Amino acid sequence: MKKGIRAQVAVFIILAIMLVAAGGIAFFITQQNSSLDKKFSEDIEVQAQYDLLTSQIYTCLSDTYMDSLEVVGFQGGYYVDRPAKIYDFGWGFVPYYYYEGDFLMPTTVEIQNALNTAVDDNLLYCLDEIDRSNFDISYSDSKTKSEIKQGVVSFKTDLSIKISQETNTINLQLKDHPLEMPSKLYDMIQVANFIYQSHKEDPYMISFSTLVDMGTERELFIDLRDFDEDTTLYAISYNNTVFQPSVFEFLAKYKKRDVVGSILPSQ
């Protein structure tokens, strides 16, 4: 999966949307990095090269966080540890939260662990792509911890990056500079959990009016779509290109008399 997350995101998101998002995130990262300035060299040219390098490192970190949110959102809270029931597209999958009486929704902790794994699987690959012709750079494996909060997902990655040039050396500690990425994931999970709990109470009955109210309050679009025979795809999305994930999806496979409907008005 180390080289696959970028390909997955390319499938999940239209390129034009990503370009718009990049503008908003660029400002966000610039603001975060303003406190990270360090003196590396008295040589103005060398210092400028170092500043460019650290900017690329933190942009890489942010990009990996965003990509991980997008992939885990599309895959309903999962990354590489697949649940018992999925629909496999080959380049990605969508999990079943309900499968003919079985209940399979992941916990928030499990979703956070999926985000952590996605970041750690792909961050070093991103860092390896950075131009390091003017510096010697070394690092080991990273260890990421995420927390899903209202309006944001916070990330802290424990990774020491040693940057050297001749007699100058700095150890950049990423864990000292956590980032909070704007996200509706907390709200998406709340809506998904309502649907999940409704199935536990009675798979034949879902309060569409409650779903509409929840979507309106959280500025989310909630769609139910026929996927295949006796299966419904639930897609919870947010129409803002700076916030990731853009969509949170899962499936429900019903017994013959369980089918609840096809499309729920988004607002």
SETIDREN-334744 format. One record per residue (C-alpha): x negated, z, y negated. Coordinates in Angstrom, 2 decimals. Layout:
+---------+---------+---------+
:       X :       Z :       Y :
+---------+---------+---------+
:       X :       Z :       Y :
...
+---------+---------+---------+
This chain:
+---------+---------+---------+
:       X :       Z :       Y :
+---------+---------+---------+
:    0.00 :    0.00 :    0.00 :
:   -2.97 :    0.35 :   -2.38 :
:   -2.83 :   -3.28 :   -3.43 :
:    0.90 :   -3.67 :   -2.90 :
:    2.49 :   -1.56 :   -5.61 :
:    1.79 :   -4.10 :   -8.35 :
:    3.28 :   -6.88 :   -6.25 :
:    6.36 :   -4.75 :   -5.63 :
:    6.82 :   -4.04 :   -9.32 :
:    6.51 :   -7.75 :  -10.05 :
:    9.46 :   -8.31 :   -7.72 :
:   11.50 :   -5.45 :   -9.14 :
:   11.09 :   -6.18 :  -12.86 :
:   11.36 :   -9.36 :  -14.90 :
:    8.06 :  -10.10 :  -16.66 :
:    9.68 :  -10.32 :  -20.08 :
:   11.04 :   -6.81 :  -19.72 :
:    7.59 :   -5.52 :  -18.84 :
:    6.11 :   -7.11 :  -21.95 :
:    8.64 :   -5.37 :  -24.17 :
:    8.02 :   -2.07 :  -22.40 :
:    4.28 :   -2.40 :  -22.91 :
:    4.71 :   -2.30 :  -26.67 :
:    6.51 :    1.04 :  -26.57 :
:    4.13 :    2.56 :  -24.07 :
:    1.07 :    1.42 :  -25.99 :
:    2.11 :    3.59 :  -28.93 :
:    2.90 :    6.47 :  -26.58 :
:   -0.52 :    6.32 :  -24.97 :
:   -2.29 :    6.00 :  -28.31 :
:   -0.60 :    9.18 :  -29.47 :
:   -1.55 :   11.00 :  -26.26 :
:   -5.17 :    9.84 :  -26.43 :
:   -5.73 :   10.92 :  -30.03 :
:   -6.84 :   14.35 :  -28.78 :
:   -9.16 :   12.87 :  -26.15 :
:  -11.83 :   11.48 :  -28.48 :
:  -15.28 :   12.61 :  -27.42 :
:  -18.70 :   11.90 :  -28.80 :
:  -20.68 :    9.93 :  -26.24 :
:  -23.48 :    8.44 :  -28.31 :
:  -24.88 :    8.41 :  -31.83 :
:  -25.15 :    4.64 :  -31.48 :
:  -22.04 :    3.18 :  -33.11 :
:  -21.90 :    0.19 :  -30.79 :
:  -22.28 :    2.30 :  -27.65 :
:  -19.66 :    4.76 :  -28.90 :
:  -17.24 :    1.88 :  -29.52 :
:  -17.82 :    0.63 :  -25.97 :
:  -17.16 :    4.12 :  -24.64 :
:  -13.96 :    4.46 :  -26.66 :
:  -12.75 :    1.14 :  -25.27 :
:  -13.58 :    2.27 :  -21.74 :
:  -11.67 :    5.56 :  -22.03 :
:   -8.73 :    3.74 :  -23.57 :
:   -8.64 :    1.44 :  -20.54 :
:   -8.82 :    4.42 :  -18.20 :
:   -5.83 :    6.14 :  -19.78 :
:   -3.85 :    2.91 :  -20.02 :
:   -4.56 :    2.41 :  -16.34 :
:   -3.33 :    5.94 :  -15.65 :
:   -0.13 :    5.35 :  -17.60 :
:    0.49 :    1.97 :  -15.95 :
:    0.12 :    3.56 :  -12.51 :
:    2.60 :    6.29 :  -13.43 :
:    5.13 :    3.71 :  -14.63 :
:    4.69 :    1.49 :  -11.58 :
:    5.07 :    4.46 :   -9.25 :
:    8.32 :    5.48 :  -10.95 :
:    9.67 :    1.94 :  -10.63 :
:    8.83 :    1.55 :   -6.94 :
:   10.04 :    5.02 :   -5.95 :
:   13.24 :    4.49 :   -7.95 :
:   13.98 :    1.15 :   -6.30 :
:   13.34 :    2.74 :   -2.90 :
:   15.72 :    5.62 :   -3.56 :
:   13.09 :    8.33 :   -3.89 :
:   10.71 :    7.17 :   -1.17 :
:    7.30 :    5.51 :   -1.08 :
:    5.42 :    5.14 :    2.22 :
:    7.08 :    7.93 :    4.21 :
:   10.21 :    6.10 :    5.26 :
:   13.41 :    7.91 :    6.22 :
:   15.16 :    7.38 :    9.55 :
:   17.43 :    4.63 :    8.24 :
:   16.38 :    1.87 :    5.83 :
:   17.06 :   -1.77 :    5.04 :
:   13.65 :   -3.45 :    5.05 :
:   13.06 :   -6.41 :    2.74 :
:    9.45 :   -6.82 :    3.88 :
:    8.03 :   -6.24 :    0.38 :
:   10.04 :   -3.03 :   -0.04 :
:   13.04 :   -1.18 :    1.32 :
:   16.22 :    0.63 :    0.33 :
:   17.12 :    3.85 :    2.17 :
:   20.47 :    4.87 :    3.61 :
:   21.72 :    8.16 :    2.20 :
:   24.78 :    7.99 :    4.45 :
:   24.78 :    6.27 :    7.82 :
:   27.97 :    6.54 :    9.87 :
:   28.16 :   10.31 :    9.50 :
:   24.45 :   11.08 :    9.08 :
:   23.28 :   12.44 :    5.69 :
:   19.78 :   11.40 :    4.63 :
:   19.21 :   11.97 :    0.90 :
:   15.70 :   13.28 :    0.01 :
:   15.25 :   16.47 :   -1.99 :
:   13.81 :   16.45 :   -5.50 :
:   10.58 :   17.91 :   -4.12 :
:   10.34 :   15.05 :   -1.61 :
:   10.87 :   12.52 :   -4.43 :
:    8.11 :   14.18 :   -6.47 :
:    5.81 :   14.02 :   -3.44 :
:    6.58 :   10.31 :   -3.11 :
:    5.58 :    9.80 :   -6.76 :
:    2.38 :   11.77 :   -6.20 :
:    1.43 :    9.65 :   -3.21 :
:    2.24 :    6.41 :   -5.02 :
:   -0.05 :    7.36 :   -7.90 :
:   -2.92 :    8.51 :   -5.69 :
:   -2.67 :    5.43 :   -3.47 :
:   -2.99 :    3.05 :   -6.39 :
:   -4.84 :    4.70 :   -9.29 :
:   -8.34 :    4.12 :   -7.94 :
:   -7.54 :    0.49 :   -7.26 :
:   -6.53 :    0.13 :  -10.91 :
:   -9.68 :    1.92 :  -12.10 :
:  -11.84 :   -0.34 :   -9.93 :
:  -10.57 :   -3.33 :  -11.93 :
:  -11.87 :   -1.97 :  -15.27 :
:  -14.93 :   -3.69 :  -16.74 :
:  -17.82 :   -1.26 :  -16.36 :
:  -20.73 :   -3.57 :  -17.16 :
:  -22.11 :   -1.24 :  -19.85 :
:  -21.72 :    2.05 :  -17.95 :
:  -22.25 :    3.71 :  -14.60 :
:  -18.91 :    5.16 :  -13.46 :
:  -18.19 :    7.26 :  -10.40 :
:  -15.16 :    9.18 :   -9.09 :
:  -13.65 :   10.40 :   -5.85 :
:  -10.03 :   10.53 :   -4.68 :
:   -7.37 :   11.75 :   -7.07 :
:   -4.75 :   14.45 :   -6.56 :
:   -1.55 :   14.07 :   -8.58 :
:    1.26 :   16.51 :   -9.22 :
:    4.51 :   15.37 :  -10.79 :
:    7.62 :   17.19 :  -11.99 :
:   10.98 :   15.56 :  -12.65 :
:   12.53 :   17.02 :  -15.81 :
:   15.41 :   16.21 :  -18.10 :
:   14.38 :   13.07 :  -20.03 :
:   10.82 :   12.89 :  -18.70 :
:    8.67 :   12.96 :  -15.60 :
:    5.46 :   14.89 :  -16.14 :
:    2.27 :   13.88 :  -14.33 :
:   -1.03 :   15.69 :  -13.96 :
:   -3.79 :   13.94 :  -12.04 :
:   -6.80 :   15.93 :  -10.88 :
:   -9.66 :   13.44 :  -11.08 :
:  -13.18 :   13.79 :  -12.49 :
:  -14.68 :   10.54 :  -13.78 :
:  -18.42 :   10.59 :  -14.42 :
:  -19.43 :    8.12 :  -17.13 :
:  -23.15 :    7.53 :  -17.74 :
:  -25.39 :    5.25 :  -19.76 :
:  -29.12 :    5.92 :  -19.83 :
:  -29.47 :    9.61 :  -20.84 :
:  -25.85 :   10.08 :  -21.93 :
:  -23.30 :   11.47 :  -19.46 :
:  -19.72 :   12.73 :  -19.77 :
:  -17.41 :   14.03 :  -17.06 :
:  -13.90 :   13.01 :  -18.02 :
:  -11.38 :   15.44 :  -16.50 :
:   -7.97 :   13.78 :  -16.25 :
:   -6.29 :   17.04 :  -15.21 :
:   -6.90 :   18.40 :  -18.71 :
:   -4.71 :   15.68 :  -20.19 :
:   -1.30 :   15.48 :  -18.45 :
:    1.19 :   12.85 :  -19.53 :
:    4.97 :   12.93 :  -19.81 :
:    6.60 :    9.59 :  -19.15 :
:   10.08 :    8.98 :  -20.62 :
:   12.50 :    8.69 :  -17.71 :
:   16.15 :    9.01 :  -16.69 :
:   15.16 :    9.88 :  -13.12 :
:   16.51 :   13.44 :  -13.42 :
:   19.95 :   12.12 :  -14.43 :
:   19.85 :    9.39 :  -11.77 :
:   19.24 :   12.00 :   -9.08 :
:   22.14 :   14.08 :  -10.40 :
:   24.50 :   11.13 :  -10.07 :
:   23.13 :   10.21 :   -6.64 :
:   23.59 :   13.80 :   -5.49 :
:   27.23 :   13.79 :   -6.66 :
:   27.86 :   10.67 :   -4.57 :
:   26.00 :   12.24 :   -1.64 :
:   27.96 :   15.51 :   -1.82 :
:   31.21 :   13.57 :   -2.12 :
:   30.40 :   11.86 :    1.16 :
:   29.81 :   15.24 :    2.78 :
:   33.21 :   16.46 :    1.65 :
:   35.09 :   13.27 :    2.54 :
:   33.44 :    9.84 :    3.01 :
:   36.81 :    8.20 :    2.41 :
:   37.19 :    9.55 :   -1.13 :
:   34.93 :    9.19 :   -4.16 :
:   36.14 :   10.04 :   -7.65 :
:   35.46 :    6.86 :   -9.58 :
:   36.64 :    8.47 :  -12.83 :
:   34.09 :   11.27 :  -12.41 :
:   31.36 :    8.73 :  -11.76 :
:   32.31 :    6.81 :  -14.89 :
:   32.23 :   10.04 :  -16.92 :
:   28.84 :   11.01 :  -15.48 :
:   27.45 :    7.57 :  -16.25 :
:   28.81 :    7.61 :  -19.81 :
:   27.44 :   11.10 :  -20.53 :
:   23.98 :   10.11 :  -19.25 :
:   24.00 :    6.54 :  -20.63 :
:   23.68 :    5.19 :  -17.09 :
:   25.26 :    2.18 :  -15.40 :
:   26.65 :    2.95 :  -11.95 :
:   27.43 :   -0.02 :   -9.70 :
:   28.83 :   -0.19 :   -6.18 :
:   28.23 :   -3.50 :   -4.46 :
:   29.12 :   -4.88 :   -1.05 :
:   25.78 :   -5.18 :    0.77 :
:   26.74 :   -6.26 :    4.25 :
:   29.47 :   -5.44 :    6.74 :
:   30.71 :   -1.87 :    6.17 :
:   27.73 :   -1.12 :    3.87 :
:   27.74 :   -0.38 :    0.14 :
:   24.74 :   -0.52 :   -2.20 :
:   24.75 :    2.13 :   -4.91 :
:   22.66 :    1.18 :   -7.96 :
:   22.16 :    3.62 :  -10.85 :
:   20.41 :    1.99 :  -13.78 :
:   19.38 :    2.57 :  -17.38 :
:   19.18 :   -0.27 :  -19.87 :
:   16.03 :    0.72 :  -21.76 :
:   12.76 :   -1.02 :  -20.99 :
:   10.53 :    1.92 :  -21.99 :
:   12.14 :    4.30 :  -19.49 :
:   11.20 :    4.11 :  -15.80 :
:   12.58 :    3.70 :  -13.25 :
:   14.98 :    1.02 :  -14.43 :
:   17.10 :    1.46 :  -11.29 :
:   17.63 :    4.02 :   -8.53 :
:   19.17 :    2.57 :   -5.37 :
:   20.43 :    3.66 :   -1.97 :
:   22.81 :    2.47 :    0.74 :
:   25.79 :    3.92 :    2.60 :
:   26.94 :    2.51 :    5.91 :
:   30.50 :    3.44 :    6.77 :
:   32.50 :    3.48 :    9.92 :
:   35.23 :    0.87 :    9.90 :
:   37.80 :    3.03 :    8.10 :
:   35.28 :    4.64 :    5.71 :
:   34.87 :    1.72 :    3.28 :
:   35.46 :    3.03 :   -0.28 :
:   35.41 :   -0.07 :   -2.46 :
:   33.16 :   -2.71 :   -3.95 :
:   32.45 :   -2.46 :   -7.67 :
:   32.73 :    0.49 :  -10.03 :
:   33.01 :   -0.33 :  -13.75 :
:   29.74 :    0.54 :  -15.43 :
:   31.35 :    2.13 :  -18.45 :
+---------+---------+---------+
